[in-house]
Amino acid sequence: MSIKIFVVNPGGGSTRVALFEDENLLKYEELRHNIDELKKFPDIISQKDFRYQEVLKFIDKEKINEIGIDAIAARGGTFKSLESGVYRVNEKVVSDVLNGYVQSEHSSNLGVIIAMELSKKMGCPAFFVDPVSIDEFDDVSRLSGLKELPRKSLIHALNTKYVSRKLAEEVGKPYETMNLIVAHLGTGISISASRDGRAIDVNNANDGGPFSPQRAGTLPTTGLIELCFSGKYSKRELLNKVIRFGGLVDYLGTDSLEEVLSRIERGDTEADLVYRAMIYQIAKEIGSMACALKGKVDYIILTGGMSRSPKLQKDVMGYVNWIAPVKVFPGENEMEALAYGVMRVLKGEITPKEYE
């Protein structure tokens, strides 16, 4: 008997939804959310009802309620530090998100809230898989330079783990024996060093690393402090500026790489400079992770939504292909990873963990 899983995956500028039957993708849609629409909300958690209603519109349009769903698979968020694995969506994790008991504000936190509502509506269990807060750091990776500000392991774990295992299968090596640098290039960017199957270091996309379509990335520290006390922004406004409306949005007014590349083709020199600076910062972070692995790198993986761009692939490789061979797994790959994880639970291959 076939298993049907509905997948919901909130991202910075969209909510992706899909229906899988066993491992086959039956329906998929990226529900894009206009930047101006999202700016109406004071914070990300306030978007929960808006995003839930958008998902319901898709369900009604595709008549998914009539199909019969066995489980909901949701993207996990910036929860407390957790082991890798598949977890049940329970009242505790939803309560923690609603009450702000998370490591940072991130759109992925909305996944369990939407999944819980869908679970009640459809009468089936809900799960999340390999959340952003998977923590496999080396001890030296945690120190930042100030005792009050330890570095946090927040990573696009779902896609990073999935494409890493996919590459390992492709080259015929156990994932747990490989050293990889994985650059997840989406609306937020996380670039990780994986040693023997463990992500020993990563830039937290909300706190540092390259600027991205929506994130500001690493900023001049003293200048940021001055900005905080300038009176120009409230705390909420500045957090939004850094996490939701930084990077390409701040410089160019869009989070669409396609639009930026189109502007460049039309001779927009500002778009060209901003794009080249983003590529430069991505390459520098990859180089940093090569140092974390002491230069022993089997492969560099480019993945995430922006890695679909042949131009971006070529431009990043121009900086880093001397470090190790570069493999590209374009797109997020998160929908397949979510469905696969929950499928293994429903088939009895693994036991789901409890969020406590």
Long-range contacts (C-beta under 8 A, 24 or more apart in sequence): 3-70, 3-71, 3-343, 3-346, 3-347, 4-67, 4-68, 4-69, 4-70, 5-69, 5-70, 5-71, 5-72, 5-73, 5-338, 5-339, 5-342, 5-343, 5-346, 6-59, 6-64, 6-69, 6-71, 6-72, 6-73, 6-118, 6-122, 7-72, 7-73, 7-74, 7-335, 7-338, 7-339, 8-55, 8-72, 8-73, 8-74, 8-75, 8-111, 8-114, 8-115, 8-118, 9-74, 9-75, 9-111, 9-332, 9-334, 9-335, 9-338, 10-51, 10-75, 10-107, 10-108, 10-110, 10-111, 10-114, 11-107, 11-108, 11-186, 11-187, 11-332, 12-107, 12-186, 12-187, 12-188, 12-213, 12-214, 12-244, 12-255, 13-38, 13-187, 13-213, 13-214, 13-255, 15-51, 15-54, 15-55, 15-110, 15-114, 16-332, 16-334, 16-335, 17-55, 17-58, 17-59, 18-335, 18-339, 19-62, 19-64, 19-67, 19-69, 20-335, 20-339, 20-343, 22-343, 23-336, 23-339, 23-340, 23-343, 25-335, 25-336, 25-339, 27-62, 27-64, 28-335, 29-58, 31-55, 31-58, 35-245, 35-249, 35-254, 35-255, 38-244, 39-245, 42-236, 43-105, 43-236, 43-240, 44-105, 44-106, 44-107, 44-109, 44-110, 44-244, 45-97, 45-98, 45-100, 45-105, 45-109, 45-110, 47-107, 47-110, 48-110, 48-113, 48-114, 51-110, 51-114, 52-113, 52-114, 52-117, 55-114, 55-118, 65-122, 69-122, 69-124, 70-124, 70-346, 71-124, 71-125, 71-126, 71-127, 71-342, 71-345, 71-346, 72-115, 72-118, 72-119, 72-122, 72-124, 72-125, 72-126, 72-127, 73-115, 73-126, 73-127, 73-128, 73-129, 73-338, 73-339, 73-341, 73-342, 74-111, 74-112, 74-114, 74-115, 74-126, 74-127, 74-128, 74-338, 75-108, 75-111, 75-128, 75-129, 75-131, 75-158, 75-334, 75-338, 76-108, 76-111, 76-112, 76-128, 76-129, 76-130, 76-131, 76-132, 76-133, 76-157, 76-158, 77-102, 77-106, 77-108, 77-109, 77-110, 77-111, 77-112, 77-128, 77-131, 77-132, 77-133, 78-102, 78-103, 78-104, 78-105, 78-106, 78-108, 78-109, 78-131, 78-132, 78-133, 78-154, 78-206, 79-103, 79-109, 79-131, 79-132, 79-133, 79-355, 80-133, 81-133, 81-134, 81-135, 81-153, 82-131, 82-133, 82-134, 82-135, 82-355, 83-134, 83-353, 84-130, 84-134, 84-136, 84-157, 84-161, 85-129, 85-130, 85-350, 85-352, 85-353, 86-127, 86-128, 86-129, 86-130, 86-341, 86-342, 86-344, 86-345, 86-350, 86-352, 86-353, 87-127, 87-128, 87-129, 87-131, 87-352, 87-353, 87-354, 87-355, 88-125, 88-126, 88-127, 88-352, 88-353, 88-354, 88-355, 89-115, 89-116, 89-119, 89-125, 89-126, 89-127, 89-128, 89-355, 90-354, 90-355, 91-116, 92-355, 92-356, 93-128, 93-355, 103-133, 103-152, 103-154, 104-152, 104-154, 104-204, 104-206, 104-207, 104-243, 105-206, 105-239, 105-243, 106-132, 106-154, 106-188, 106-206, 106-243, 108-132, 127-341, 127-342, 127-345, 127-352, 129-158, 129-337, 129-338, 129-341, 129-342, 130-157, 130-158, 130-161, 130-337, 130-341, 131-157, 131-158, 132-156, 132-157, 132-158, 133-157, 134-161, 134-199, 136-198, 136-199, 136-200, 137-199, 137-200, 137-201, 138-200, 138-201, 141-200, 141-201, 141-292, 151-204, 151-207, 152-204, 152-207, 153-199, 153-202, 153-204, 154-190, 154-202, 154-204, 154-205, 154-206, 154-207, 155-184, 155-190, 155-192, 155-199, 155-202, 155-204, 156-184, 156-186, 156-188, 156-190, 156-205, 156-304, 157-199, 158-334, 158-337, 158-338, 159-184, 159-303, 159-304, 159-332, 159-333, 159-334, 159-337, 160-184, 160-190, 160-192, 160-194, 160-199, 160-303, 161-337, 162-333, 162-334, 162-336, 162-337, 162-340, 163-301, 163-303, 163-329, 163-333, 164-194, 164-197, 164-301, 166-329, 166-333, 167-299, 167-301, 167-327, 167-329, 170-327, 171-299, 173-298, 178-298, 178-299, 179-293, 179-296, 179-297, 179-298, 180-297, 180-298, 180-299, 180-300, 180-301, 181-286, 181-289, 181-290, 181-293, 181-297, 181-299, 181-300, 181-301, 181-323, 181-324, 182-300, 182-301, 182-303, 183-282, 183-285, 183-286, 183-300, 183-301, 183-302, 183-303, 183-304, 183-307, 183-316, 184-303, 184-304, 185-212, 185-282, 185-302, 185-303, 185-304, 185-305, 185-306, 185-307, 185-312, 186-212, 186-213, 186-304, 186-305, 186-306, 186-332, 187-212, 187-213, 187-214, 187-215, 187-255, 187-305, 188-212, 188-214, 188-215, 189-215, 189-217, 189-282, 189-285, 189-304, 191-282, 191-285, 191-286, 191-288, 191-289, 192-289, 193-289, 193-290, 193-292, 193-293, 195-293, 200-292, 201-289, 201-292, 203-285, 206-242, 206-243, 209-281, 209-285, 210-278, 210-281, 210-282, 210-284, 210-285, 211-246, 211-247, 211-248, 211-277, 211-278, 211-281, 212-246, 212-247, 212-248, 212-278, 213-247, 213-248, 213-249, 213-255, 213-256, 213-257, 213-306, 214-243, 214-244, 214-245, 214-246, 214-247, 214-248, 214-249, 214-255, 215-242, 215-243, 215-246, 215-247, 216-241, 216-242, 216-243, 216-246, 216-247, 216-250, 217-246, 217-247, 217-281, 247-278, 248-274, 248-278, 257-305, 257-306, 257-309, 257-312, 258-309, 261-309, 261-311, 276-315, 279-312, 279-315, 279-316, 279-319, 280-319, 282-316, 283-316, 283-319, 283-320, 286-316, 286-319, 286-320, 286-323, 287-319, 287-320, 287-323, 290-323, 290-324, 295-323, 297-323, 297-324, 298-324, 298-325, 299-324, 299-325, 299-326, 299-327, 300-324, 300-325, 300-326, 300-327, 301-326, 301-327, 301-328, 301-329, 302-326, 302-327, 302-328, 302-329, 302-330, 303-328, 303-329, 303-330, 303-331, 303-332, 303-333, 304-331, 304-332, 305-331, 305-332, 307-331
